[in-house]
Amino acid sequence: MIKLLEKYKKQIVPEMMKKFGYKNIMAVSKIEKIIVNSGFGKKIVGRNGQDRKKIEDHILKELSLITGQMPSLRKAKKSIATFKLREGMYVGAVVTLRGKKMYDFIERLIHLTFPRTRDFRGIDHKFIDKKGNLSLGFKEHTAFPEISAEREKSIFSLEITIVTNSKNKEQGLELLKLIGFPMKTK
């Protein structure tokens, strides 16, 4: 199987140049970064310090298994009494992937995770914004092959944003199709 970075350089760049009439290779759209995040504010509200720490550690461990990189925690910016949320509490974790890890993650996402996802019929075009960025949500993190669903105690959701440097939605959509993302046909 040809690696994604090689495929991008040898196949995708020439096709994009031909389709959109680019004169320079640097004008071709590319994926800049992937952001994987998970909010766990609902799970920790009303828990004591030890229980919160256990949940945080579990989610950090699982996200690092999925992405191959240690996530960073995000704090609540302000207190919200109705949600029992205090300023400074950890409410989420985020990982930003670039370079080799980013391409490895995309390959695993396309070839392993999407086929394991329940009732997956392709990515809808509405998940791509006007700049060509793709945002996906997973209700269960157990769709990723690194996670064993049998031994999993608590299931959490996560969001993946694939950021491109496309000028518009059409270019971003074409790039994602050529990379191999399974898109729904209209």
FIRORO-379326 format. One record per atom (N, C-alpha, C, O): residue number from 1; residue in three letters; atom name; x, y, z. Coordinates in steps of 0.1 Angstrom, whole numbers. Layout:
BEGIN
    k    r   a     c1     c2     c3
  NUM  Ala  CA      X      Y      Z
...
//
This chain:
BEGIN
    k    r   a     c1     c2     c3
    1  Met   N      9    -12      0
    1  Met  CA      0      0      0
    1  Met   C      9     12      0
    1  Met   O     18     13      8
    2  Ile   N      6     22     -9
    2  Ile  CA     14     34    -10
    2  Ile   C     10     43      2
    2  Ile   O     -2     45      6
    3  Lys   N     20     48      8
    3  Lys  CA     18     57     20
    3  Lys   C     11     70     15
    3  Lys   O     13     74      4
    4  Leu   N      4     76     24
    4  Leu  CA     -4     88     21
    4  Leu   C      4    100     16
    4  Leu   O      0    107      7
    5  Leu   N     15    102     23
    5  Leu  CA     23    114     19
    5  Leu   C     29    112      5
    5  Leu   O     29    122     -3
    6  Glu   N     33    100      2
    6  Glu  CA     38     97    -12
    6  Glu   C     27     98    -22
    6  Glu   O     29    104    -33
    7  Lys   N     15     93    -18
    7  Lys  CA      4     94    -27
    7  Lys   C      0    109    -30
    7  Lys   O     -3    113    -41
    8  Tyr   N      1    117    -19
    8  Tyr  CA     -2    131    -21
    8  Tyr   C      7    138    -31
    8  Tyr   O      3    145    -40
    9  Lys   N     20    135    -29
    9  Lys  CA     30    141    -38
    9  Lys   C     30    136    -52
    9  Lys   O     31    144    -62
   10  Lys   N     28    123    -54
   10  Lys  CA     29    117    -67
   10  Lys   C     16    117    -75
   10  Lys   O     16    118    -87
   11  Gln   N      4    116    -68
   11  Gln  CA     -9    115    -75
   11  Gln   C    -18    127    -73
   11  Gln   O    -23    132    -83
   12  Ile   N    -20    131    -61
   12  Ile  CA    -30    141    -58
   12  Ile   C    -26    155    -63
   12  Ile   O    -34    162    -69
   13  Val   N    -13    159    -61
   13  Val  CA     -8    172    -65
   13  Val   C    -10    174    -80
   13  Val   O    -16    184    -85
   14  Pro   N     -5    164    -89
   14  Pro  CA     -8    166   -103
   14  Pro   C    -23    167   -107
   14  Pro   O    -26    174   -116
   15  Glu   N    -31    158   -101
   15  Glu  CA    -45    159   -104
   15  Glu   C    -52    172   -100
   15  Glu   O    -60    178   -108
   16  Met   N    -48    177    -88
   16  Met  CA    -53    190    -84
   16  Met   C    -49    201    -93
   16  Met   O    -56    210    -96
   17  Met   N    -36    201    -97
   17  Met  CA    -31    211   -106
   17  Met   C    -38    211   -119
   17  Met   O    -41    222   -125
   18  Lys   N    -41    199   -124
   18  Lys  CA    -48    198   -137
   18  Lys   C    -62    203   -136
   18  Lys   O    -67    210   -145
   19  Lys   N    -69    198   -125
   19  Lys  CA    -83    202   -124
   19  Lys   C    -86    217   -121
   19  Lys   O    -95    222   -127
   20  Phe   N    -78    223   -113
   20  Phe  CA    -80    237   -109
   20  Phe   C    -71    247   -117
   20  Phe   O    -72    259   -115
   21  Gly   N    -62    242   -126
   21  Gly  CA    -54    250   -134
   21  Gly   C    -43    257   -127
   21  Gly   O    -39    269   -130
   22  Tyr   N    -37    251   -116
   22  Tyr  CA    -26    257   -109
   22  Tyr   C    -14    257   -117
   22  Tyr   O    -11    248   -125
   23  Lys   N     -6    268   -116
   23  Lys  CA      7    268   -123
   23  Lys   C     18    264   -114
   23  Lys   O     29    260   -119
   24  Asn   N     16    265   -101
   24  Asn  CA     27    263    -91
   24  Asn   C     22    252    -81
   24  Asn   O     10    252    -77
   25  Ile   N     31    243    -78
   25  Ile  CA     28    232    -68
   25  Ile   C     24    238    -55
   25  Ile   O     16    232    -48
   26  Met   N     29    249    -51
   26  Met  CA     26    255    -38
   26  Met   C     12    260    -37
   26  Met   O      7    263    -26
   27  Ala   N      5    262    -48
   27  Ala  CA     -9    266    -48
   27  Ala   C    -19    255    -45
   27  Ala   O    -30    258    -42
   28  Val   N    -14    243    -46
   28  Val  CA    -23    231    -43
   28  Val   C    -26    230    -29
   28  Val   O    -18    232    -20
   29  Ser   N    -39    227    -26
   29  Ser  CA    -44    226    -12
   29  Ser   C    -37    214     -5
   29  Ser   O    -34    204    -12
   30  Lys   N    -35    215      8
   30  Lys  CA    -30    204     15
   30  Lys   C    -36    204     30
   30  Lys   O    -42    214     34
   31  Ile   N    -34    194     36
   31  Ile  CA    -39    193     50
   31  Ile   C    -28    199     59
   31  Ile   O    -16    195     59
   32  Glu   N    -32    209     67
   32  Glu  CA    -22    215     76
   32  Glu   C    -21    209     90
   32  Glu   O    -10    207     95
   33  Lys   N    -33    205     96
   33  Lys  CA    -32    199    109
   33  Lys   C    -45    192    111
   33  Lys   O    -55    194    104
   34  Ile   N    -45    183    122
   34  Ile  CA    -57    176    126
   34  Ile   C    -58    179    141
   34  Ile   O    -49    178    149
   35  Ile   N    -70    183    145
   35  Ile  CA    -73    186    159
   35  Ile   C    -83    176    164
   35  Ile   O    -94    174    159
   36  Val   N    -79    168    175
   36  Val  CA    -88    158    181
   36  Val   C    -91    163    195
   36  Val   O    -82    166    203
   37  Asn   N   -104    165    198
   37  Asn  CA   -107    170    212
   37  Asn   C   -119    162    217
   37  Asn   O   -127    156    210
   38  Ser   N   -119    163    231
   38  Ser  CA   -130    156    238
   38  Ser   C   -134    165    250
   38  Ser   O   -125    169    258
   39  Gly   N   -146    168    251
   39  Gly  CA   -151    175    263
   39  Gly   C   -157    165    273
   39  Gly   O   -165    157    270
   40  Phe   N   -152    166    285
   40  Phe  CA   -157    157    296
   40  Phe   C   -163    164    308
   40  Phe   O   -163    159    319
   41  Gly   N   -167    177    306
   41  Gly  CA   -173    185    316
   41  Gly   C   -185    178    323
   41  Gly   O   -186    179    335
   42  Lys   N   -194    172    315
   42  Lys  CA   -206    166    321
   42  Lys   C   -202    154    330
   42  Lys   O   -209    151    340
   43  Lys   N   -191    147    327
   43  Lys  CA   -188    135    335
   43  Lys   C   -182    139    348
   43  Lys   O   -183    131    358
   44  Ile   N   -175    150    349
   44  Ile  CA   -168    153    362
   44  Ile   C   -176    162    371
   44  Ile   O   -173    164    383
   45  Val   N   -187    168    366
   45  Val  CA   -195    177    375
   45  Val   C   -201    169    386
   45  Val   O   -207    159    384
   46  Gly   N   -200    175    398
   46  Gly  CA   -206    169    410
   46  Gly   C   -197    157    416
   46  Gly   O   -202    151    425
   47  Arg   N   -186    155    411
   47  Arg  CA   -177    144    416
   47  Arg   C   -166    150    425
   47  Arg   O   -163    162    424
   48  Asn   N   -161    142    434
   48  Asn  CA   -150    147    442
   48  Asn   C   -137    147    435
   48  Asn   O   -137    142    423
   49  Gly   N   -127    152    441
   49  Gly  CA   -114    154    434
   49  Gly   C   -108    141    429
   49  Gly   O   -102    141    418
   50  Gln   N   -109    130    436
   50  Gln  CA   -103    117    432
   50  Gln   C   -110    112    420
   50  Gln   O   -104    107    410
   51  Asp   N   -123    112    420
   51  Asp  CA   -131    107    409
   51  Asp   C   -129    115    396
   51  Asp   O   -127    110    385
   52  Arg   N   -128    128    398
   52  Arg  CA   -125    137    386
   52  Arg   C   -111    133    380
   52  Arg   O   -110    133    368
   53  Lys   N   -101    131    389
   53  Lys  CA    -88    128    385
   53  Lys   C    -88    115    377
   53  Lys   O    -81    113    367
   54  Lys   N    -95    105    382
   54  Lys  CA    -96     92    375
   54  Lys   C   -102     93    361
   54  Lys   O    -97     87    352
   55  Ile   N   -113    101    360
   55  Ile  CA   -119    103    347
   55  Ile   C   -109    111    337
   55  Ile   O   -108    107    326
   56  Glu   N   -103    121    342
   56  Glu  CA    -93    129    334
   56  Glu   C    -82    120    329
   56  Glu   O    -78    120    317
   57  Asp   N    -76    112    338
   57  Asp  CA    -65    103    335
   57  Asp   C    -70     92    324
   57  Asp   O    -62     89    315
   58  His   N    -82     87    326
   58  His  CA    -87     77    317
   58  His   C    -88     83    303
   58  His   O    -84     77    293
   59  Ile   N    -94     95    302
   59  Ile  CA    -96    101    289
   59  Ile   C    -83    105    283
   59  Ile   O    -81    103    270
   60  Leu   N    -73    110    290
   60  Leu  CA    -60    113    285
   60  Leu   C    -53    101    280
   60  Leu   O    -47    101    269
   61  Lys   N    -54     90    287
   61  Lys  CA    -47     78    283
   61  Lys   C    -53     73    270
   61  Lys   O    -46     69    261
   62  Glu   N    -67     73    269
   62  Glu  CA    -73     68    257
   62  Glu   C    -70     77    245
   62  Glu   O    -68     72    234
   63  Leu   N    -71     90    247
   63  Leu  CA    -67     99    236
   63  Leu   C    -53     97    231
   63  Leu   O    -50     98    219
   64  Ser   N    -44     95    240
   64  Ser  CA    -30     93    236
   64  Ser   C    -28     80    229
   64  Ser   O    -20     79    220
   65  Leu   N    -36     70    232
   65  Leu  CA    -36     57    225
   65  Leu   C    -41     60    210
   65  Leu   O    -35     54    201
   66  Ile   N    -52     67    209
   66  Ile  CA    -58     69    196
   66  Ile   C    -49     78    187
   66  Ile   O    -47     75    175
   67  Thr   N    -43     88    192
   67  Thr  CA    -35     98    184
   67  Thr   C    -20     95    184
   67  Thr   O    -14    100    174
   68  Gly   N    -15     89    194
   68  Gly  CA     -1     87    194
   68  Gly   C      7     99    200
   68  Gly   O     19    100    198
   69  Gln   N     -1    107    206
   69  Gln  CA      5    120    212
   69  Gln   C     -2    123    225
   69  Gln   O    -14    121    225
   70  Met   N      5    129    234
   70  Met  CA     -2    132    247
   70  Met   C    -11    144    246
   70  Met   O     -6    155    241
   71  Pro   N    -23    144    250
   71  Pro  CA    -32    155    249
   71  Pro   C    -29    165    260
   71  Pro   O    -23    162    270
   72  Ser   N    -34    177    258
   72  Ser  CA    -33    188    268
   72  Ser   C    -47    191    273
   72  Ser   O    -57    190    266
   73  Leu   N    -48    194    286
   73  Leu  CA    -61    196    292
   73  Leu   C    -65    211    290
   73  Leu   O    -56    220    289
   74  Arg   N    -78    213    290
   74  Arg  CA    -83    226    288
   74  Arg   C    -92    229    300
   74  Arg   O   -100    221    305
   75  Lys   N    -91    242    305
   75  Lys  CA    -98    246    317
   75  Lys   C   -111    254    314
   75  Lys   O   -111    260    303
   76  Ala   N   -120    254    323
   76  Ala  CA   -132    262    321
   76  Ala   C   -128    277    323
   76  Ala   O   -121    280    332
   77  Lys   N   -133    285    314
   77  Lys  CA   -130    299    315
   77  Lys   C   -138    307    325
   77  Lys   O   -133    317    331
   78  Lys   N   -150    302    328
   78  Lys  CA   -158    309    338
   78  Lys   C   -167    299    345
   78  Lys   O   -170    289    340
   79  Ser   N   -171    303    357
   79  Ser  CA   -180    295    365
   79  Ser   C   -194    296    360
   79  Ser   O   -199    306    356
   80  Ile   N   -201    284    360
   80  Ile  CA   -215    284    356
   80  Ile   C   -222    276    367
   80  Ile   O   -221    264    368
   81  Ala   N   -230    283    376
   81  Ala  CA   -236    276    387
   81  Ala   C   -246    265    384
   81  Ala   O   -246    255    391
   82  Thr   N   -254    268    374
   82  Thr  CA   -264    257    370
   82  Thr   C   -258    244    366
   82  Thr   O   -264    234    367
   83  Phe   N   -246    245    360
   83  Phe  CA   -239    233    356
   83  Phe   C   -229    228    366
   83  Phe   O   -222    218    364
   84  Lys   N   -229    234    378
   84  Lys  CA   -219    231    389
   84  Lys   C   -205    231    384
   84  Lys   O   -197    223    388
   85  Leu   N   -202    241    375
   85  Leu  CA   -189    242    369
   85  Leu   C   -182    254    375
   85  Leu   O   -187    265    376
   86  Arg   N   -169    252    379
   86  Arg  CA   -161    262    385
   86  Arg   C   -150    266    376
   86  Arg   O   -145    258    368
   87  Glu   N   -147    279    376
   87  Glu  CA   -136    284    368
   87  Glu   C   -123    277    372
   87  Glu   O   -120    275    383
   88  Gly   N   -116    273    361
   88  Gly  CA   -103    266    364
   88  Gly   C   -104    251    364
   88  Gly   O    -94    244    364
   89  Met   N   -116    245    364
   89  Met  CA   -118    231    364
   89  Met   C   -114    226    350
   89  Met   O   -117    232    340
   90  Tyr   N   -108    214    349
   90  Tyr  CA   -105    208    336
   90  Tyr   C   -118    203    330
   90  Tyr   O   -125    195    337
   91  Val   N   -121    207    318
   91  Val  CA   -134    202    312
   91  Val   C   -131    196    298
   91  Val   O   -141    192    291
   92  Gly   N   -119    195    293
   92  Gly  CA   -117    190    280
   92  Gly   C   -102    186    278
   92  Gly   O    -93    191    285
   93  Ala   N   -100    179    267
   93  Ala  CA    -86    175    263
   93  Ala   C    -85    177    248
   93  Ala   O    -94    174    241
   94  Val   N    -73    182    243
   94  Val  CA    -71    184    229
   94  Val   C    -57    179    225
   94  Val   O    -48    181    232
   95  Val   N    -57    174    212
   95  Val  CA    -44    170    206
   95  Val   C    -44    176    192
   95  Val   O    -54    176    185
   96  Thr   N    -33    183    189
   96  Thr  CA    -30    188    176
   96  Thr   C    -20    180    169
   96  Thr   O     -8    179    174
   97  Leu   N    -23    173    158
   97  Leu  CA    -14    165    150
   97  Leu   C     -9    172    138
   97  Leu   O    -17    178    131
   98  Arg   N      4    171    135
   98  Arg  CA     10    176    123
   98  Arg   C     20    166    118
   98  Arg   O     25    157    125
   99  Gly   N     24    168    105
   99  Gly  CA     35    160    100
   99  Gly   C     32    145     98
   99  Gly   O     21    141     95
  100  Lys   N     42    137    102
  100  Lys  CA     41    122    100
  100  Lys   C     29    116    108
  100  Lys   O     22    108    103
  101  Lys   N     28    121    121
  101  Lys  CA     17    115    129
  101  Lys   C      3    119    123
  101  Lys   O     -6    111    124
  102  Met   N      2    130    117
  102  Met  CA    -11    135    111
  102  Met   C    -14    125     99
  102  Met   O    -25    121     98
  103  Tyr   N     -4    122     90
  103  Tyr  CA     -7    114     79
  103  Tyr   C    -10     99     84
  103  Tyr   O    -19     93     78
  104  Asp   N     -3     94     94
  104  Asp  CA     -6     81     99
  104  Asp   C    -20     81    105
  104  Asp   O    -27     71    103
  105  Phe   N    -24     91    112
  105  Phe  CA    -37     92    118
  105  Phe   C    -48     91    107
  105  Phe   O    -58     85    108
  106  Ile   N    -46     99     96
  106  Ile  CA    -55     99     85
  106  Ile   C    -57     85     79
  106  Ile   O    -68     81     76
  107  Glu   N    -46     78     77
  107  Glu  CA    -46     65     71
  107  Glu   C    -54     55     80
  107  Glu   O    -62     48     75
  108  Arg   N    -52     56     93
  108  Arg  CA    -59     47    102
  108  Arg   C    -74     51    103
  108  Arg   O    -82     42    104
  109  Leu   N    -77     64    102
  109  Leu  CA    -91     69    102
  109  Leu   C    -98     63     90
  109  Leu   O   -109     58     91
  110  Ile   N    -92     65     78
  110  Ile  CA    -99     60     66
  110  Ile   C   -100     45     64
  110  Ile   O   -111     40     61
  111  His   N    -89     38     67
  111  His  CA    -89     24     64
  111  His   C    -93     15     76
  111  His   O    -98      4     74
  112  Leu   N    -93     20     88
  112  Leu  CA    -97     12    100
  112  Leu   C   -109     17    107
  112  Leu   O   -118      9    111
  113  Thr   N   -109     30    110
  113  Thr  CA   -120     35    119
  113  Thr   C   -133     36    112
  113  Thr   O   -143     31    117
  114  Phe   N   -133     42    100
  114  Phe  CA   -146     43     93
  114  Phe   C   -153     30     91
  114  Phe   O   -165     29     93
  115  Pro   N   -146     19     86
  115  Pro  CA   -152      6     85
  115  Pro   C   -158      0     98
  115  Pro   O   -167     -7     97
  116  Arg   N   -152      4    109
  116  Arg  CA   -156     -1    122
  116  Arg   C   -168      7    128
  116  Arg   O   -174      2    138
  117  Thr   N   -171     18    122
  117  Thr  CA   -181     27    128
  117  Thr   C   -195     21    124
  117  Thr   O   -197     18    113
  118  Arg   N   -203     21    134
  118  Arg  CA   -217     15    132
  118  Arg   C   -225     24    123
  118  Arg   O   -225     37    125
  119  Asp   N   -232     18    113
  119  Asp  CA   -241     25    104
  119  Asp   C   -234     37     96
  119  Asp   O   -240     47     93
  120  Phe   N   -221     35     93
  120  Phe  CA   -214     45     85
  120  Phe   C   -217     43     70
  120  Phe   O   -215     33     65
  121  Arg   N   -222     54     64
  121  Arg  CA   -225     54     50
  121  Arg   C   -218     64     42
  121  Arg   O   -221     67     30
  122  Gly   N   -208     70     47
  122  Gly  CA   -200     80     41
  122  Gly   C   -201     94     48
  122  Gly   O   -210     96     56
  123  Ile   N   -192    103     44
  123  Ile  CA   -192    116     51
  123  Ile   C   -201    125     42
  123  Ile   O   -199    126     30
  124  Asp   N   -210    132     49
  124  Asp  CA   -219    142     42
  124  Asp   C   -211    154     39
  124  Asp   O   -202    159     46
  125  His   N   -215    161     28
  125  His  CA   -208    173     23
  125  His   C   -211    185     33
  125  His   O   -203    194     32
  126  Lys   N   -221    184     41
  126  Lys  CA   -224    195     50
  126  Lys   C   -214    196     61
  126  Lys   O   -213    206     69
  127  Phe   N   -205    186     63
  127  Phe  CA   -195    186     74
  127  Phe   C   -183    193     69
  127  Phe   O   -174    195     77
  128  Ile   N   -182    198     57
  128  Ile  CA   -171    206     52
  128  Ile   C   -175    220     52
  128  Ile   O   -186    224     46
  129  Asp   N   -167    229     58
  129  Asp  CA   -171    243     59
  129  Asp   C   -167    250     46
  129  Asp   O   -161    244     37
  130  Lys   N   -169    264     45
  130  Lys  CA   -166    271     33
  130  Lys   C   -151    273     30
  130  Lys   O   -148    276     19
  131  Lys   N   -143    270     39
  131  Lys  CA   -128    270     37
  131  Lys   C   -123    256     34
  131  Lys   O   -111    255     32
  132  Gly   N   -131    246     33
  132  Gly  CA   -126    232     30
  132  Gly   C   -122    224     42
  132  Gly   O   -115    214     40
  133  Asn   N   -125    228     54
  133  Asn  CA   -121    221     66
  133  Asn   C   -132    211     69
  133  Asn   O   -144    214     68
  134  Leu   N   -128    199     73
  134  Leu  CA   -138    188     77
  134  Leu   C   -139    186     92
  134  Leu   O   -129    185     98
  135  Ser   N   -151    186     97
  135  Ser  CA   -153    184    111
  135  Ser   C   -162    171    113
  135  Ser   O   -173    171    108
  136  Leu   N   -157    162    121
  136  Leu  CA   -164    149    123
  136  Leu   C   -166    147    138
  136  Leu   O   -158    151    146
  137  Gly   N   -177    141    142
  137  Gly  CA   -179    138    156
  137  Gly   C   -181    123    157
  137  Gly   O   -188    116    149
  138  Phe   N   -176    117    167
  138  Phe  CA   -177    103    170
  138  Phe   C   -184    102    184
  138  Phe   O   -179    107    194
  139  Lys   N   -196     95    185
  139  Lys  CA   -203     93    197
  139  Lys   C   -195     84    207
  139  Lys   O   -196     85    219
  140  Glu   N   -188     74    201
  140  Glu  CA   -181     64    209
  140  Glu   C   -166     64    204
  140  Glu   O   -164     63    192
  141  His   N   -157     65    213
  141  His  CA   -143     64    210
  141  His   C   -139     50    207
  141  His   O   -127     47    203
  142  Thr   N   -147     40    209
  142  Thr  CA   -144     26    207
  142  Thr   C   -143     22    193
  142  Thr   O   -139     11    190
  143  Ala   N   -147     31    183
  143  Ala  CA   -146     28    169
  143  Ala   C   -131     27    165
  143  Ala   O   -128     22    154
  144  Phe   N   -122     33    172
  144  Phe  CA   -108     33    169
  144  Phe   C   -102     20    172
  144  Phe   O   -105     14    183
  145  Pro   N    -93     15    164
  145  Pro  CA    -88      1    166
  145  Pro   C    -79      0    178
  145  Pro   O    -77    -11    183
  146  Glu   N    -73     11    183
  146  Glu  CA    -64     10    194
  146  Glu   C    -72      7    207
  146  Glu   O    -66      3    217
  147  Ile   N    -85      9    207
  147  Ile  CA    -93      8    219
  147  Ile   C   -100     -6    219
  147  Ile   O   -107     -9    209
  148  Ser   N    -99    -13    229
  148  Ser  CA   -106    -26    230
  148  Ser   C   -120    -24    237
  148  Ser   O   -121    -20    248
  149  Ala   N   -130    -26    229
  149  Ala  CA   -144    -23    234
  149  Ala   C   -148    -32    246
  149  Ala   O   -156    -28    254
  150  Glu   N   -142    -44    246
  150  Glu  CA   -146    -54    257
  150  Glu   C   -142    -49    271
  150  Glu   O   -149    -51    280
  151  Arg   N   -130    -43    271
  151  Arg  CA   -125    -39    284
  151  Arg   C   -128    -25    288
  151  Arg   O   -123    -20    298
  152  Glu   N   -135    -18    280
  152  Glu  CA   -138     -4    282
  152  Glu   C   -149     -2    292
  152  Glu   O   -160     -7    291
  153  Lys   N   -146      6    302
  153  Lys  CA   -155      9    313
  153  Lys   C   -164     21    309
  153  Lys   O   -177     20    310
  154  Ser   N   -158     32    306
  154  Ser  CA   -166     44    303
  154  Ser   C   -163     49    288
  154  Ser   O   -151     49    284
  155  Ile   N   -174     51    281
  155  Ile  CA   -172     55    267
  155  Ile   C   -174     70    266
  155  Ile   O   -183     76    273
  156  Phe   N   -166     77    259
  156  Phe  CA   -167     92    257
  156  Phe   C   -167     95    242
  156  Phe   O   -163     87    234
  157  Ser   N   -172    107    239
  157  Ser  CA   -173    111    225
  157  Ser   C   -161    120    222
  157  Ser   O   -154    125    231
  158  Leu   N   -158    121    209
  158  Leu  CA   -147    130    206
  158  Leu   C   -150    137    192
  158  Leu   O   -158    132    184
  159  Glu   N   -143    147    189
  159  Glu  CA   -145    155    177
  159  Glu   C   -131    156    170
  159  Glu   O   -121    158    176
  160  Ile   N   -132    154    156
  160  Ile  CA   -120    155    148
  160  Ile   C   -122    166    138
  160  Ile   O   -132    166    131
  161  Thr   N   -113    176    137
  161  Thr  CA   -113    186    127
  161  Thr   C   -100    185    119
  161  Thr   O    -89    186    124
  162  Ile   N   -103    184    106
  162  Ile  CA    -91    183     96
  162  Ile   C    -91    196     89
  162  Ile   O    -99    200     82
  163  Val   N    -80    204     92
  163  Val  CA    -78    217     87
  163  Val   C    -70    217     74
  163  Val   O    -59    212     74
  164  Thr   N    -75    223     64
  164  Thr  CA    -68    224     51
  164  Thr   C    -65    239     48
  164  Thr   O    -71    248     55
  165  Asn   N    -57    241     38
  165  Asn  CA    -54    255     34
  165  Asn   C    -61    258     21
  165  Asn   O    -57    266     13
  166  Ser   N    -73    252     19
  166  Ser  CA    -80    254      6
  166  Ser   C    -87    268      6
  166  Ser   O    -89    273     17
  167  Lys   N    -89    273     -6
  167  Lys  CA    -95    286     -7
  167  Lys   C   -110    286     -6
  167  Lys   O   -116    295     -3
  168  Asn   N   -116    274    -10
  168  Asn  CA   -130    273     -9
  168  Asn   C   -134    258     -7
  168  Asn   O   -126    249     -6
  169  Lys   N   -147    256     -5
  169  Lys  CA   -153    243     -2
  169  Lys   C   -150    233    -13
  169  Lys   O   -147    221    -11
  170  Glu   N   -151    237    -26
  170  Glu  CA   -149    228    -37
  170  Glu   C   -135    222    -37
  170  Glu   O   -133    210    -39
  171  Gln   N   -125    231    -35
  171  Gln  CA   -111    226    -35
  171  Gln   C   -109    216    -23
  171  Gln   O   -102    206    -24
  172  Gly   N   -114    220    -12
  172  Gly  CA   -112    211      0
  172  Gly   C   -119    198     -2
  172  Gly   O   -114    188      2
  173  Leu   N   -131    198     -7
  173  Leu  CA   -138    186    -10
  173  Leu   C   -131    177    -20
  173  Leu   O   -130    164    -18
  174  Glu   N   -125    182    -30
  174  Glu  CA   -118    175    -40
  174  Glu   C   -105    169    -34
  174  Glu   O   -102    157    -36
  175  Leu   N    -98    177    -25
  175  Leu  CA    -86    172    -19
  175  Leu   C    -90    160    -10
  175  Leu   O    -83    150    -10
  176  Leu   N   -100    161     -2
  176  Leu  CA   -104    150      7
  176  Leu   C   -108    138     -1
  176  Leu   O   -106    126      4
  177  Lys   N   -115    140    -12
  177  Lys  CA   -119    128    -20
  177  Lys   C   -107    121    -26
  177  Lys   O   -106    109    -25
  178  Leu   N    -97    129    -31
  178  Leu  CA    -85    123    -37
  178  Leu   C    -77    116    -26
  178  Leu   O    -70    106    -29
  179  Ile   N    -77    121    -14
  179  Ile  CA    -69    114     -3
  179  Ile   C    -76    101      0
  179  Ile   O    -69     91      4
  180  Gly   N    -89    100     -1
  180  Gly  CA    -95     87      1
  180  Gly   C   -107     87     11
  180  Gly   O   -112     77     15
  181  Phe   N   -111     99     15
  181  Phe  CA   -122    100     25
  181  Phe   C   -135     95     18
  181  Phe   O   -138    100      7
  182  Pro   N   -142     86     24
  182  Pro  CA   -154     81     18
  182  Pro   C   -166     92     19
  182  Pro   O   -172     93     30
  183  Met   N   -169     98      8
  183  Met  CA   -179    108      8
  183  Met   C   -192    103      3
  183  Met   O   -192     94     -6
  184  Lys   N   -203    108      8
  184  Lys  CA   -216    104      3
  184  Lys   C   -218    110    -11
  184  Lys   O   -214    121    -13
  185  Thr   N   -225    103    -19
  185  Thr  CA   -228    109    -32
  185  Thr   C   -241    116    -31
  185  Thr   O   -250    112    -24
  186  Lys   N   -242    127    -38
  186  Lys  CA   -254    136    -37
  186  Lys   C   -266    130    -44
  186  Lys   O   -277    136    -44
//
